[in-house]
Amino acid sequence: MRQITVTLSDEAAQALDQAIADGQFSSPDEAVNLSILDAFADTDQIVRSAEFLHFLNEVAIPAGERLKSDPSRGLSIEEVRSRFAQKRRKREREHQAA
């Protein structure tokens, strides 16, 4: 076994504490280990799913090909970062209002 150090957001730490208090896990180590393994298993299952392959072949790859043929259709990295920042601020405001 290998030991690593992670930093959790307050929200994630509270969720971890609650899961342990609820008896879902016996320790933080167990919770993190099992959650990581589950997440990778879920990701692997999604990547192999018919829906994902359909999305990849019918949506993502054609969109990439269209962008390659006409780069002006794309966004600059600054535009992408700005849009993500706007979405993140909106989610944070919604979360604070809840």
C-alpha positions as CSV (number, residue, x, y, z in Angstrom):
1,M,0.0,0.0,0.0
2,R,1.2,3.5,-0.8
3,Q,0.4,6.6,1.2
4,I,-0.4,9.9,-0.4
5,T,-1.8,13.2,0.9
6,V,-4.9,14.9,-0.6
7,T,-6.6,18.2,0.1
8,L,-10.4,18.2,0.2
9,S,-12.7,21.1,-0.1
10,D,-14.7,21.8,3.0
11,E,-17.8,20.4,1.3
12,A,-16.0,17.1,0.4
13,A,-14.6,16.8,3.9
14,Q,-18.0,17.2,5.4
15,A,-19.5,14.6,3.0
16,L,-16.7,12.2,3.9
17,D,-17.2,12.8,7.7
18,Q,-21.0,12.2,7.2
19,A,-20.5,9.0,5.2
20,I,-18.3,7.7,8.0
21,A,-20.7,8.8,10.7
22,D,-23.6,7.1,8.8
23,G,-21.6,3.9,8.7
24,Q,-21.1,3.7,5.0
25,F,-17.4,3.5,5.6
26,S,-15.3,2.6,8.6
27,S,-12.5,5.1,8.0
28,P,-11.5,8.0,5.7
29,D,-9.0,5.6,4.1
30,E,-11.7,3.0,3.2
31,A,-14.0,5.7,1.9
32,V,-11.3,7.3,-0.4
33,N,-10.0,3.9,-1.6
34,L,-13.4,2.4,-2.5
35,S,-14.7,5.7,-4.0
36,I,-11.7,6.0,-6.2
37,L,-11.9,2.4,-7.4
38,D,-15.7,2.8,-8.0
39,A,-15.1,6.1,-10.0
40,F,-12.5,4.4,-12.2
41,A,-14.8,1.4,-12.7
42,D,-17.7,3.7,-13.6
43,T,-15.5,5.7,-16.0
44,D,-14.4,2.5,-17.7
45,Q,-17.9,1.3,-18.0
46,I,-19.1,4.6,-19.5
47,V,-16.2,4.7,-22.0
48,R,-17.2,1.2,-23.2
49,S,-20.9,2.0,-23.4
50,A,-22.8,2.1,-26.6
51,E,-24.1,5.6,-25.8
52,F,-20.6,7.0,-25.3
53,L,-19.4,5.3,-28.5
54,H,-22.4,6.7,-30.4
55,F,-21.7,10.2,-29.0
56,L,-18.0,9.9,-29.9
57,N,-18.7,8.7,-33.5
58,E,-21.8,10.8,-34.3
59,V,-21.1,14.1,-32.4
60,A,-17.6,14.6,-31.1
61,I,-15.5,13.3,-34.0
62,P,-17.6,15.1,-36.7
63,A,-17.5,18.3,-34.6
64,G,-13.7,18.0,-34.4
65,E,-13.5,17.4,-38.1
66,R,-15.6,20.5,-38.8
67,L,-13.4,22.6,-36.5
68,K,-10.3,21.3,-38.2
69,S,-11.7,22.3,-41.6
70,D,-12.7,25.8,-40.3
71,P,-10.8,26.9,-37.2
72,S,-12.6,30.2,-37.1
73,R,-15.6,28.2,-35.7
74,G,-13.6,27.5,-32.5
75,L,-13.0,29.4,-29.3
76,S,-9.7,30.8,-28.0
77,I,-8.5,29.4,-24.7
78,E,-9.3,32.7,-23.1
79,E,-12.9,32.4,-24.3
80,V,-13.2,28.9,-23.0
81,R,-11.8,29.9,-19.6
82,S,-14.1,32.9,-19.4
83,R,-17.2,30.7,-20.1
84,F,-16.1,28.1,-17.6
85,A,-15.6,30.9,-15.0
86,Q,-19.0,32.3,-15.7
87,K,-20.6,28.9,-15.3
88,R,-18.7,28.2,-12.1
89,R,-19.7,31.6,-10.6
90,K,-23.4,30.9,-11.5
91,R,-23.2,27.4,-9.8
92,E,-21.6,28.9,-6.7
93,R,-24.3,31.6,-6.5
94,E,-27.0,28.9,-6.9
95,H,-25.4,26.7,-4.3
96,Q,-25.1,29.6,-1.8
97,A,-28.8,30.5,-2.4
98,A,-29.9,26.9,-1.7
